[in-house]
Amino acid sequence: MTTPDLTIYPDETAKLALAQERLSRAFEFSAFTESTRRIFESAAQTEFGKAGFSVHVEWKEIHEKKPDRDEGTPTGVWLPTIEIVGRTTAENETDHDRYRWGVVKGLADGQAGYVREDGRKTEDPLKKLIL
């Protein structure tokens, strides 16, 4: 189970995708040197901060694998990995109503509707008969 700070609600996935897309466009043709890596990390904090999340950027260098060697030789090409580590505004508990609203509206998987207890999907909410 994830902590409330790391629960991503269905309505936030579009914001996260937009932040990722903006970073990709801004640094699409950049060669990552020491200074551009710091600029990228700052931009990642800013873009994901707009979506309400704080992130950690980890850098991995690409190694060229040679058939005669077990370990590859460094290429000098660096790739960032972005990990969401929390929210800019901490949450103490998961908002289940907000999560349910996103699922009902179809923001989670693109299909709006309700899920019954037996697993069937329907367009109408369950109606109680009160006699």
N, C-alpha and C positions, 0 to 999 in steps of 0.2 A: 504494500500500500504506500502510495506517495504521501508526502507531507502536504498540508494545505498550501504551503508556499510554492510547491512545485506542481500542483494540480493545474493543468492547462484546460481552461473551459473551451467548449466548442466555438464560442464567439471570439476567442483570442487567436485561433489558428490563422485566420486571415491576416491579423496584425503581425504575427510572427513571420508569415510568408512574405509580407511586404517588406519587413525589415531585412530579411535575407536577400530579397531581390534587389533592394537598394544598395546593399553592400556588394553584391555580385556585380552590379552595373558600375559602381564607383571604382572598383578595384579589378575589373575584368582583365585589363591588359597590363597590370602592375607587376613588376618584379619585386619580390619582397626582400628588401634589405633591412638592416637593423632599424633605420628610421621609419621606413614605410610600414614595418610591422607594428611599431608603436602607434603610428597614425591609424592603422587598421583597427587595433585594439580600442583606441579612443572612439573611432567611428562606430564600432560594434556596440560599445557601451551606450553611446548616444542613441543609435537606431533601436536597439532592443529596449532601452530605457523609455523611449516614447511608447512602446507597447506595454510597458509596466514591468519589465523583467531585468534582472541583472545577470550578466553572463561572464564566463571565464573563457579566454581564448588560449588554446594550446597549439603549439607549432610543431609540425613534424617535417623533417627533411626527407625528400625523396632520394632513395639510393638506387643506383643502377646495378642490376644483378648481372654478374658475369657467369657464364657456364662453368668456368674453371675455379670459381671461388664460392665459398659458402655465404660470406657477407658481401654486400654490395658496396660500391664506391659512392661517396656523397656526390650529388649533382649540383648542390647549391640552390636547388629549387625548394622552397618552403610552402607548405599548405597549412592553412588554419583550420582548426576544429573548434566549433563554438558549442559550449555547454551552458545550458540555463542552470543557474545555481540558486536562484531565488527571485523574489519580487521586490520591486522598489518600495512598495508599501506592504509590509508584512501582514499575512492573514493568520488568524489563530485557528480557524476551522474551515473546512470545505463548504462552500455554498451549494448545497445539493439542489436547491430550487433553480439556481442559475444554470447548473449543469443540465438539469432536466429540461429547462426552457430551450437550451441550445440543441438538445437531441430532438425535441418535439418540432422545432423549426427546421430541422434538417441540416444544421450547421456542422454536425459531427461527421456524417457519412454522405450527405447530399440527398438523403431520403427523409422527407418530413413524415411524421406520424407517431403513433404510439405503439409500444411493445406490450403485449399481453403477458400474463404470467406463464402461459404455455409456450412463449417464444414467437407467436404470430405477430405480424405487423399489421396495424389497421390505421385508417385515416381519422377515425372517430375516437374520442376518449371513452373510457369505460363509464357507463352510466349506471348509477345505483338505483334499484327499485326499492322504494320505501313504501311499505304497506301499512 
